[in-house]
Amino acid sequence: MARLFGTDGVRGLANGELTAELTLDLSVAAAHVLGEAGAFEHTSGWNGRPFAVVGRDTRISGQFLEAAVVAGLASAGVDVLLLGELPTPGVAHLTAALGADLGVMLSASHNPMPDNGVKFFARGGVKLDDTLEDAVEQRLGEPWQRPTGAAVGRVSTHPTAVDEYAAHLVGTLDAPLAGLRVVLDCAQGAASVVGPRALASAGAEVIAICASPDGLNINDGCGSTHLDVLRAAVIEHGADAGFAVDGDADRCLAVDAAGETVDGDQLLAILALAMREQQQLREDTLVVTVMSNLGLLTAMRAAGVTVRTTAVGDRYVLEAMRAGGFNLGGEQSGHVIMTDHATTGDGLLAALHVLERMARTGSSLAELAGVVTRLPQVLVNVPGVDKARASHDPEVSAAVAQAEAELGEQGRVLLRSSGTEPLVRVMVEAPTVEQAQDVADRLAGVVKVRLGL
């Protein structure tokens, strides 16, 4: 049986693979596993019961899944505080700030609206490690002693969640953003209220777009996976920069005043150099994944910043950061983790600190991002394949080796299985986009033929 948890919680088609029953069972199992692991030793709920916070993005399915989470946790004797629609990093922050024993976020991040997902945070707002996730899976469906009477959990709401999270974001800045005009694409998602509020509170002039969620339009042609809307708005309004988050706002990408894309690698470079200049970058080290562009590695090497690489997934970046005591890391896709202020990737936090760098230096976003000269990179997704065989099929391996020999030191090849979707990703970097596309297409063809279902 395939592992239920992916690289970022449990995801699937809402009311398809991800049912109310499964969500309820996951919540019960998580409560039991964390309780047995000692996470509930210092409970702060009513009358000493364990205490959880629950948030969700704007997907309509989040309503019935939230009800399932509440039913599961309360039936397991856990008190529940509902945060409402809030970004994933906001739920993580309030898990820690409110002293909750457990945090739950309902979101499928950048996935299309019909999908949804369940993410758990342990005490302190940190994601569960693989061992705890495996233990939760193993507990699914097992019999358990149900509390009754006064021992069942209580359910309440926390109406100030947005205000508290916005205040936290603004409180991480040392300089105001006055004089900057910014477009923020909220992806019709969880940042639609708190995002514009935080940027405006920090002093920026904010033009919010895609900030009218209706439960069905999250990530629909907008957000960090669809930058054309943001690009057009930045140019139309003569903005200094634009930022686009995804549905749960745990990542962001940007465009400069001319509408040129500024990706996660460039955002990380801007922040790394800013933090190093202020002697805040621990061990002068940045943590990224193997997907980061060679241009970032070259720029950091020239600036005297050490780069550590991990497997793809912000959880692996965070694990490496914790292990080494580092405080900045992330992914090309826009996850930016600043552990001085957050326990997980935070798109709004990253946007605020990049804007602060612009305000401090008087430099444009294009000038700051120009420190990274990106090598042309092509990513081809190959759906409808057996992704479990991608790493050990002999003909696929031979094709990868041939491509690597062809590119030599002037490029690289990365073939990996998606952790959240049923597909294999083929990434190629080369001196020209034409060569990268040619090599990627050839490899994708081999993957399709060899691994096709």
C-alpha positions in Angstrom: 0.0 0.0 0.0 1.3 3.4 -1.0 2.2 5.9 1.8 -0.8 8.1 2.6 1.2 11.2 3.5 3.0 13.0 0.7 5.7 15.7 0.9 3.1 18.1 2.3 0.4 16.3 4.3 -2.4 14.1 2.9 -3.9 15.4 -0.4 -6.4 14.2 -2.9 -9.7 14.8 -4.6 -12.0 16.2 -1.9 -14.9 13.7 -1.3 -13.1 11.4 -3.6 -9.8 10.1 -2.2 -10.0 12.6 0.7 -13.3 11.9 2.3 -14.9 13.2 5.5 -14.4 9.7 7.0 -10.7 9.6 6.3 -10.2 13.2 7.5 -12.0 12.4 10.8 -10.0 9.2 11.2 -6.7 11.1 10.5 -7.6 13.7 13.1 -8.3 11.0 15.8 -5.1 9.2 14.9 -3.1 12.4 15.1 -4.5 13.2 18.5 -3.6 9.8 19.8 -0.1 9.7 18.3 0.9 13.1 19.5 -0.6 12.5 22.9 1.4 9.3 23.2 4.5 11.1 22.0 4.3 13.5 24.9 3.1 16.5 22.9 0.2 17.0 25.2 2.1 17.0 28.4 1.6 20.7 28.9 -1.9 21.1 27.7 -3.5 24.5 27.7 -7.1 23.8 26.7 -10.2 24.1 28.9 -9.9 22.1 32.1 -6.5 20.7 31.1 -7.6 18.9 27.9 -5.4 19.0 24.8 -6.0 22.1 22.7 -5.9 22.3 18.8 -6.3 25.1 16.3 -7.8 24.5 12.9 -7.6 26.7 9.8 -8.5 26.3 6.1 -8.1 27.9 2.8 -11.1 29.1 0.7 -12.0 25.9 -1.1 -15.7 25.0 -0.6 -14.7 21.5 0.4 -12.9 22.9 3.4 -16.2 23.5 5.1 -17.2 19.8 5.3 -13.6 18.7 5.9 -13.3 21.2 8.8 -16.4 19.7 10.3 -14.8 16.3 10.1 -11.6 17.5 11.8 -13.6 19.1 14.5 -15.7 15.9 15.0 -12.5 13.8 15.1 -10.6 15.9 17.5 -13.5 16.7 19.9 -14.5 13.1 20.0 -10.9 12.2 21.0 -11.1 14.7 23.9 -9.3 17.6 22.3 -10.6 21.2 22.6 -10.8 22.9 19.2 -10.3 26.6 18.3 -11.5 27.5 14.8 -9.3 30.1 13.0 -11.3 30.3 9.8 -9.7 31.1 6.5 -6.0 31.7 7.1 -2.7 30.9 5.3 -0.9 27.8 6.3 2.0 29.7 7.9 -0.6 31.7 9.8 -2.0 28.4 11.3 1.6 27.3 12.1 2.3 30.7 13.8 -0.9 30.6 15.9 -0.3 27.0 16.9 2.9 28.3 18.6 1.6 31.7 19.7 -1.5 30.4 21.3 0.2 27.4 22.9 -1.8 24.8 21.1 -0.8 21.2 21.3 -1.8 20.5 17.7 -2.5 22.6 14.5 -4.5 21.4 11.5 -4.6 23.2 8.1 -7.0 22.2 5.4 -5.5 23.1 2.0 -4.1 21.6 -1.2 -1.9 24.6 -1.7 -1.4 25.3 -5.4 -3.5 22.3 -6.6 -6.8 22.9 -8.4 -9.9 23.6 -6.5 -11.4 20.1 -6.5 -8.4 18.9 -4.5 -7.9 19.4 -0.8 -5.5 18.3 1.9 -4.8 17.9 5.6 -1.6 19.2 7.2 -0.8 18.7 10.8 1.5 20.8 13.1 2.9 19.6 16.4 3.3 21.9 19.4 5.3 24.9 18.4 3.9 25.0 14.9 6.3 22.5 13.3 5.3 19.9 10.7 5.2 16.3 11.8 8.3 14.3 10.9 8.1 11.1 8.8 8.1 8.9 11.9 5.1 10.6 13.4 3.2 10.6 10.1 3.9 6.9 9.7 2.5 6.3 13.2 -0.6 8.3 12.3 -1.2 6.1 9.3 -0.7 2.9 11.3 -3.3 4.1 13.9 -6.0 4.6 11.3 -9.0 2.4 12.0 -7.7 0.9 15.2 -10.1 0.6 18.1 -9.8 3.3 20.8 -11.2 4.3 24.2 -13.7 7.1 23.5 -14.2 9.8 26.2 -17.8 10.5 27.2 -19.7 13.1 29.1 -17.6 16.1 30.3 -14.4 14.5 28.8 -15.2 15.3 25.2 -13.7 18.3 23.5 -15.1 21.8 23.3 -15.3 23.8 20.1 -14.9 27.6 19.8 -13.9 30.3 17.3 -11.0 32.7 17.3 -12.2 35.8 15.5 -9.0 37.7 15.8 -6.8 35.2 13.9 -6.3 37.4 10.9 -5.4 40.5 13.0 -2.9 38.5 15.1 -1.2 37.0 12.1 -1.0 40.3 10.2 0.5 42.0 13.3 3.1 39.2 13.5 4.1 39.7 9.9 4.5 43.4 10.2 6.3 43.1 13.5 9.2 41.2 11.8 10.2 44.3 9.8 12.7 46.9 10.9 11.9 49.5 8.3 8.7 50.8 6.8 7.7 50.2 3.2 6.5 53.7 2.6 6.8 54.9 -1.0 6.5 51.4 -2.6 3.5 50.5 -4.8 2.9 46.8 -4.8 0.4 44.5 -6.5 -0.5 41.4 -4.5 -2.2 38.5 -6.3 -3.9 36.6 -3.5 -4.8 33.5 -5.7 -8.5 33.8 -4.6 -7.2 32.0 -1.5 -6.3 32.2 2.1 -4.3 35.4 1.8 -7.2 37.4 0.3 -7.8 39.3 3.6 -4.6 39.1 5.6 -2.2 39.7 2.7 -3.4 43.2 1.7 -3.9 44.1 5.3 -0.3 43.2 6.3 1.3 45.0 3.4 -0.7 48.1 3.9 0.0 48.1 7.6 3.7 48.0 6.8 3.3 51.2 4.8 3.1 50.0 1.2 0.5 51.2 -1.3 -1.3 47.9 -2.1 -3.3 46.9 -5.2 -4.9 43.6 -4.4 -6.0 41.4 -7.2 -7.6 37.9 -7.2 -8.8 38.6 -3.7 -12.5 37.8 -4.0 -12.7 34.0 -3.3 -16.0 32.3 -3.8 -15.0 28.8 -2.8 -14.6 27.7 -6.4 -12.0 30.0 -7.9 -8.9 29.4 -5.8 -5.8 29.2 -8.0 -8.0 29.5 -11.1 -5.8 31.3 -13.6 -4.1 33.3 -10.9 -1.6 33.1 -8.1 2.0 31.9 -8.1 1.4 29.3 -10.8 -0.2 31.8 -13.3 1.8 35.0 -13.3 0.3 36.7 -16.4 -2.5 38.3 -14.5 0.0 39.8 -12.0 2.4 40.9 -14.8 -0.4 42.8 -16.5 -1.5 44.5 -13.3 2.0 45.6 -12.3 2.5 47.3 -15.7 -1.1 48.7 -15.7 -0.6 50.3 -12.3 3.0 51.3 -12.7 3.8 49.3 -9.6 7.4 48.9 -8.2 6.8 45.1 -7.9 4.2 42.4 -7.8 4.0 39.3 -5.6 1.7 36.3 -6.2 1.1 33.7 -3.5 -0.6 30.3 -3.9 -3.9 29.2 -2.4 -2.6 28.8 1.1 0.1 31.4 0.8 3.0 29.3 2.0 5.0 30.4 -1.1 5.2 33.3 -3.5 6.8 34.4 -6.7 7.3 38.0 -7.9 7.5 40.2 -11.0 9.6 43.3 -11.3 8.3 46.7 -12.6 8.8 45.6 -16.2 6.8 42.4 -15.6 9.8 40.1 -15.6 9.5 37.0 -13.4 11.5 36.9 -10.2 11.5 33.3 -9.0 12.2 31.7 -5.7 15.9 31.3 -6.3 16.2 35.1 -6.9 14.1 35.9 -3.9 16.3 33.7 -1.7 19.4 35.3 -3.1 18.0 38.8 -2.3 17.3 37.7 1.3 20.5 35.9 1.8 22.6 38.9 0.8 20.5 41.2 2.9 20.8 39.0 6.0 24.5 38.4 5.4 25.1 42.2 5.2 23.3 42.6 8.5 25.2 39.7 10.0 21.9 37.8 10.5 22.6 34.8 8.1 23.6 32.0 10.4 26.9 30.3 9.3 26.6 32.4 6.1 24.6 29.5 4.7 21.5 29.1 2.5 19.6 25.8 2.2 17.9 25.0 -1.1 16.8 21.9 -3.0 18.3 20.1 -6.0 15.9 22.0 -8.2 17.6 25.4 -7.6 19.2 26.9 -10.7 22.9 26.7 -11.1 22.9 30.5 -11.4 21.9 30.7 -7.8 24.7 28.5 -6.7 27.2 30.5 -8.7 26.0 33.8 -7.3 26.1 32.6 -3.8 29.6 31.2 -4.2 30.8 34.6 -5.5 29.2 36.3 -2.5 30.8 34.0 0.0 27.6 32.3 0.9 27.6 28.5 1.4 24.8 26.6 -0.2 23.5 23.3 1.2 21.1 21.2 -1.0 18.4 18.8 -0.1 15.7 16.6 -1.7 12.7 18.5 -3.2 10.2 19.5 -0.6 10.1 22.4 1.9 10.0 19.9 4.7 13.4 18.5 3.8 14.8 22.1 3.5 13.4 22.8 7.0 14.9 19.5 8.4 18.4 20.5 7.1 18.0 24.0 8.5 17.2 22.6 11.9 19.9 20.1 11.8 22.5 22.7 10.9 21.2 25.7 12.8 20.6 27.7 9.6 17.9 30.3 9.3 17.2 30.8 5.6 16.2 28.3 3.0 13.6 27.5 0.4 12.7 26.3 -3.1 12.8 27.7 -6.6 9.0 27.3 -6.6 8.7 30.1 -4.0 8.8 28.4 -0.6 10.9 30.7 1.5 11.6 29.7 5.1 12.9 32.3 7.5 13.1 30.5 10.8 13.8 33.6 12.8 10.2 34.5 12.2 8.3 31.3 11.0 8.3 27.6 11.4 7.3 26.9 7.7 7.4 28.6 4.3 5.6 31.9 4.3 4.9 33.8 1.1 3.7 37.0 2.7 6.7 37.1 5.0 9.1 36.7 2.1 7.3 39.4 0.1 7.5 41.8 3.1 11.2 41.3 3.6 12.1 41.6 -0.1 10.2 44.9 -0.1 12.0 46.0 3.0 15.3 45.3 1.1 14.0 47.5 -1.7 13.1 50.3 0.7 16.4 50.1 2.6 18.6 50.2 -0.5 16.5 52.2 -2.9 17.2 49.5 -5.5 14.6 48.2 -7.8 13.5 44.5 -7.7 15.1 44.0 -11.0 18.5 45.3 -9.7 18.3 43.1 -6.6 17.3 40.0 -8.5 20.0 40.6 -11.1 22.6 39.1 -8.8 21.4 35.7 -10.1 22.0 34.9 -13.8 19.7 32.0 -14.4 20.8 29.2 -16.7 17.9 28.3 -19.1 15.9 25.6 -17.3 13.1 23.5 -18.8 10.7 21.4 -16.7 8.5 18.8 -18.4 5.8 17.0 -16.4 5.1 13.5 -17.6 1.6 12.3 -16.4 0.1 8.8 -16.6 3.2 6.9 -15.6 4.3 4.6 -12.8 6.4 7.2 -10.9 7.6 4.5 -8.4 9.8 3.0 -11.1 11.4 6.3 -12.2 14.5 5.8 -10.2 15.4 2.3 -11.2 14.2 1.6 -14.7 17.4 0.7 -16.7 16.5 2.4 -19.9 15.4 5.6 -18.2 18.7 5.6 -16.2 20.7 5.1 -19.4 18.9 8.0 -21.1 19.6 10.3 -18.1 23.3 9.3 -18.2 23.5 10.0 -21.9 21.9 13.4 -21.4 24.3 14.2 -18.6 27.3 13.3 -20.8 26.0 15.5 -23.6 25.6 18.5 -21.3 28.8 18.0 -19.3 29.6 20.8 -16.8 27.5 23.3 -18.7 24.2 21.9 -17.6 22.5 19.2 -15.6 19.6 16.8 -15.6 17.2 16.0 -12.7 14.4 13.4 -13.0 12.1 13.0 -10.0 8.7 11.7 -9.0 6.2 14.3 -7.8 5.4 14.0 -4.1 1.9 15.4 -4.5 0.7 14.4 -8.0 0.8 11.2 -10.2 3.6 12.3 -12.5 7.3 12.4 -13.1 9.1 15.7 -13.5 12.0 16.0 -16.0 14.2 19.1 -15.4 17.1 20.1 -17.7 19.4 23.1 -17.5 21.6 23.9 -20.5 23.4 26.9 -22.1 20.4 27.6 -24.3 16.7 27.1 -23.8 16.6 25.2 -27.2 19.1 22.7 -26.0 17.4 22.3 -22.7 14.0 21.8 -24.3 15.4 19.3 -26.8 17.1 17.2 -24.1 14.0 17.4 -21.8 11.6 16.3 -24.5 13.8 13.3 -25.4 14.0 12.2 -21.8 10.2 12.8 -21.3 9.6 10.6 -24.3 11.7 7.7 -22.8 9.9 8.1 -19.5 6.5 8.0 -21.2 7.3 4.9 -23.2 9.0 3.0 -20.4 6.8 4.0 -17.4 3.4 4.5 -19.1 0.5 2.9 -17.4 
